[in-house]
């Protein structure tokens, strides 16, 4: 999958036709959190060959490994000296290395993708992946490292998700990180807490939105390049929970250029297009101010920034594994018993699965919906 410097790339649905399918559901399974933790032992740690060279070279080699790296290798090697200097800041002082990453805003409010509002095993898998990265660094560097996850709750209103839902999602994410023993090297902080420490941020945000709206109105070239690149991803995030799934499929098919389209679906398509444009203007405005006000460096000075949207100046990392092309917030976790691996799938795509499926429920899950699925 080709990376995108602005958003995580959109993966198309398997089939958006309304045709009824015969999904073969096996018996539901009920597990404890402890039993789910044993399931996670099936996730193997990526093999990183031993490297020669300086300590800093060996640490950077972890992020260059294709089992860890997401995005072009050139994004790192073209700035190799700079990355080594940033690592050396910590190693020279014999300090713990600090890493940061942004993500985990909320469960996408699209029931074709997921029917949950709280995290499930998908988020746990991604947190486990980040935890594995910190452990790999710890094997090379005795002082170890810590990774701060900044949850993107401030983005919730852009997609018409309530701030309260985003807060519940973050609290549940923190709970799962603790339950699955990931908090020794991971900590989870709401990005909004950093924003609130900056006087005038909200006023600046309003002004930046107006500025970017003007750029969009006059089709300014650089802005429209970012806008076009991110449109599909954000279009399929905007809240449609209260819209019948058949109507959503029709609007999504129309977006993909499939015709004919009903009047109702065309009306929904137009609404989503307007909301997506507004969301992108707000999203880009927030990102610009995040960097201008240095929200992350203020909170974690000198940290090495990780990302799932690779670009120069960030270390791109795979969210779960190379085979997974959907973020946990955008789908449901599935364990394939034949391939013996986890992946993230759109819930609607499971309709087309020609193998039997079990829904796995977990005690202690406040939402009482499937925590993950098994395909046999």
N, C-alpha and C positions, 0 to 999 in steps of 0.2 A: 504494500500500500504506500502510495506517495504521500509524504508529509505535507502539512500546510502550516505556514508560519503564523497564521492568524487564529485559526480554530482547529480542533481535531477534525479530520476529514469525514465527510458524510459517507456512509455505506448504504447503498440502495436496499430496499426491501426485496426479499426473494420473489414475492408475487403479490400484487395488490388487487388481484381479481376478487370479486365478491363470492365466487363459487364456494358452496359448502364442501367441506372436506371431512373425511372420517378419521379423526385423530384417535389413535389407539392408546388410551390411558390405562396404565397398569395401576395397581393398588397404591394409594397414598402411603407415604412413609413419614413417621414422626420420630425425630431425633432430639437429643439434648445438645446443648452447645458443646459439651465435652466430646460427644460423638462426632460433631461436625469438625471439631479441631483435629480429630484423628483423620478425617477425610483430607484435611489440608496437608497431611504428611505425604499425600500422593504427588504434591507439587514438588518437582525436583529443582534444586538450585542450579542455575546456569553454570556450566563449566568454563572457568576462566584460566587459560594456560598461564603457567608461571612465566613472568617476564624478567629480563635482566634490566639493568639501568638503575637510575636513582630512585629513591623512595617516591618522589613526586611522579616520575614516569610510570611507575608500577600502579600508582593510584589512578592516574589518568587513563591507563590501559583498560581499566575496568569499564569506563564509559565509552571506550572505543570498540569494545567487543560486540560483535553483531548480535549476540544473545541478550545484550543490554541496550545497545544503542538504537534509537529511533531517529531516522533522518540521515541525510548525507554525512559521511565521515568527514568531508571537507569542512563542515561547519565547526568541527573541533580542531582538526589538524592545521587549518589555515590560521588559527589563533593559538597554536600549541604553546608558544612561549608565554603568552598571557595566562593561559590556564595553569601552567606549571608555577608561575609566579603567585597566582591566587591560592594554589594548594600550599605553596611554600610559606605563605603567610602563617599558616597554622603549624606546619611541621617544624619550622624554624623556632617557633615559640613553644613547641611541644604541647600544643593545645588541641582539644577535640575539634575535628573538622565540622563545620556547619554547612548543611545543605538546605535548600528550600524548594518547594514546588507549590504551584497553585492548582486547584482542582476541586472536585466534589461539591458542586454548587447546590444541587437538589436532584431528585429523581425527575427525569423528563416527563412533563405532564401530557403524555401521548400514550393512550392505552394500547395502541398497536405496538408500542415498544415495551412498556412495562405497566403493570397495574398497581405498582407500589408507590408510596410516597416516602418510605423509610429505606435505609440501606439494607442490602441483602449480602449474600455470599460474594457477589461480584465486587462490591467495595472492599470486602475483606481480602479478596484475592489481590486487588491492586495495592492495598496497604501492605499485604504480605510481600508483594514484589518489591516495594520500596524498602521494607525491612530487610529483605535479602540483600539489596544493594548496600545498605549500611553495614551489614555483617561482612560482605565481601571487602569493603574498605577496612573494617576492623581486623580482618585477617592479615592485611598488608601493613597496617599502621596501628600499633598497640594502643594509642590514645583513642582510637575509634572515631566515630562521627555520630552526629545527630541530624535528623531530617525534620524540618518544620513544615507541616502541611498547612497551607492557608486555604481554608474553605471559601468558596466564592459566593457566599450568601448574598452579598450586595447585588449580584446579577439577577436575583430572583424576580424582582419587579419587571425587568426587561422582557421576561417570558411570561408575564402575567401569573407568576407564582407568588403567594403571599410571603412576607418576611417571616411570619410565624411558622409556616411549613418549612422554610429553609432552616430556621433555628432548631426545630424538632429533628430535622435530618442531621444537622451537625452534632447535636447531643447524642443521637443514636450512633453516629459514626464514632464518636469518642468512646462510647460505651463498648462498642464492638472491638475497638482497638485494645481496650483494656482486657476484655474477656478473652481475646485470642493472644494475649501476652505480647503485644507489639509495641508497647509504650516505653520499653527500655531505651529504644533509639528513635522512636517517632513521637512527635507531639503535634496536636491539632489545634489550630487557632483560627478564629473567624477573621477574614480579611477586613471586615467592617470595624473590628476593634482597632486596627491600625489607622483606618480612615478617620475614626472619631477623635484621634489624638492630634489631628491636623486642623487648626482653626481655618475656617473659610473653605473647606473642601467642598461642601455641598453647593455653595454659591459658585465656586469655580466649575463644578460639574455642570450646573445649569448653563453657564456661559459657554462651556466647551460643547455642549449638545447643540446650542444655537449655532455655533461656529461650524460644526460638522454638518448640521442640517443645511446650511448655506452651501457648503462644498458639494453636498449631494444634489441640491437644487440646480446648481450650475454644471453638474457632471464633471467636476474637477478630476483630472486623469488619475492621479495617485490615489485619491480617496476611492474612486470607482473601481480601481484595481483590487483594493482590499475588500470593498463591498461585494464585488462579483465573486471573489474567491471564497468568501465566507457565507454567501447567501443561502446555499443549499443546506448547510449544517444548521443554521439558525432557523430557517423556514420550518424544519422538521423538529424544532424544539418548542415553538410557540404553543401555548396551552390550548388543547382541544379536548380536554377530559369530558366536557359536558356536551360534546357533539357526537351523534351516532357514528359508530365505527365505519359503517358503510359509506356515510357521507365523507368522512375523513379519507377513506381509501379513494373515493372518486376525485376529491380535490387533489390528492397526492398524484393520482394517475394523470390528471389534467396538467399538473405542474411538470410532469415528465413528458408532456406533449401528446398524451393519448386522448383521442376524441372519439365519439361525441361526449359532451358534458352537460349535465342537467343545469337548470337555472339555479337551483339551490347550491349545487357543488361549485358552480362558477362564482356565486356570491361568497362562499366560504374561501375560495381561492383568492379572490380580491381582498377579503379581510385579512387573510394570513399574509398576503404580500405587503399590505400597509403596515401591519404589526411587525413584520420582519424588518422592514426598512427602519421603523422607529427603534426597534431593539438593537439593530446594528449601529445606529448613530449613538445610542446610549452606551453600548458595549465598547466601541472604539474610543468614545470620550472618556470613559472610566479608565481604560487601559492607558491612555495618554497621561491622564492625571496620576494614575498609580506610579508611573515612571517619573513624571515631573516632580512629584512630591516625595519620591523615593520611599514609598510605603514599606516595601520589603527590606531594603537595606537599613532603614531606621530601626526596624524590629529585630533584624538579625544581621548585624554588621559583618561585612566581609564574606558572607555566605556564598557558596557556589550555587547558582540557580539551575534547577532541573526543569524540564518541561515535556509535555506530550505534543506540543506544537513547535517542532524544532525550528530554530533560527540562529543566526550568528549571535554569540553572547549568551547562549543557553546550552545546557547539556541535555540533548534529547534522549528520553528513555522510553522503552516499551511499557505500556501500562500493565500488561499481564504476561503476554507471550507473543511471539511473532505471528502465530496463527490467528490471534484475536484482533478483529478490526473494528470492534464497537466498544465504546467506553462503558464501564459498569453503570453509570448514571442513565444510559440510553437503552438498556435492555435487561435481559434476565440471564443469570448464570446457568450453564448447562454442563453436566459432566457426561462425557461420552464413554460408556463402559467398554466399547470396542477399541477406541483409540487411546483410552486411558488418559484423557486430558480434559481440562476445563476450557470453556470459551464463553463468550457473551453473545447471545442471539436476541433478535427481536421477538417479543412474545407472539406476535402475529405470524411470524415465520414458522413457528412450531406447528401451525395448522397443516403445513405441507410436509411434515416429517413422516416418512413411511415406516418408521420403527416405533415401538411402544415407548411411552413416556411415563415416568413417575413424578408426581409433585412431592417435594420434600418440605415438610413443615418442621419448625424448630421451636422447642419450648423456650419461653422467655422472649419470643419475638412479639412485640407489641401490636404489630399489624395483622398477625394471624393469616397471612397469605403465604404462598410458597416462597421459601427462602432460597431454593434453587431447584433444578430439575435434573433428572437422570434420563438419558436416552439409552435404550438397550438394543 
